[in-house]
Amino acid sequence: MKVVINKCFGGFSLSDKAAKKCIKLGMTVSNDGKGTDFLYNVDPIFDSRYYAVNGHSKEFRTNPIVIKVIEELGKEADGSCAELKIVEIPFDSIDGWEISEYDGLESIEEDHQSWS
């Protein structure tokens, strides 16, 4: 299974070019972000940008369209303060996984059990 993670401090984000390509390939966009993949935000002070509404969800990080766009665009898919990488995890050899994050730098880890 392929999963997109961020490999630098900062945080996960797609470039506008990548977001537009995802939308062109069938993902949805709106101005309010409800029930869609991307929010188009018009900010008069900064800039108009696309934001992944559920960008941190497993569903978004494994979405075949997102994976395809990142593979095709390479570094051009990286958003602000992001260095995206597609990691292949051996889905058949683990029971569950999660994305672990520290100041935006991410890795994939097996689900662990804990009790307190």
PyMOL commands that set and color helices and strands:
alter all, ss='L'
color gray80, all
select helices_A, chain A and resi 16-24+58-61+64-77+91-93
alter helices_A, ss='H'
color red, helices_A
select strands_A, chain A and resi 2-6+29-30+38-41+49-52+84-88+97-102+105-110
alter strands_A, ss='S'
color yellow, strands_A
deselect
rebuild
show_as cartoon
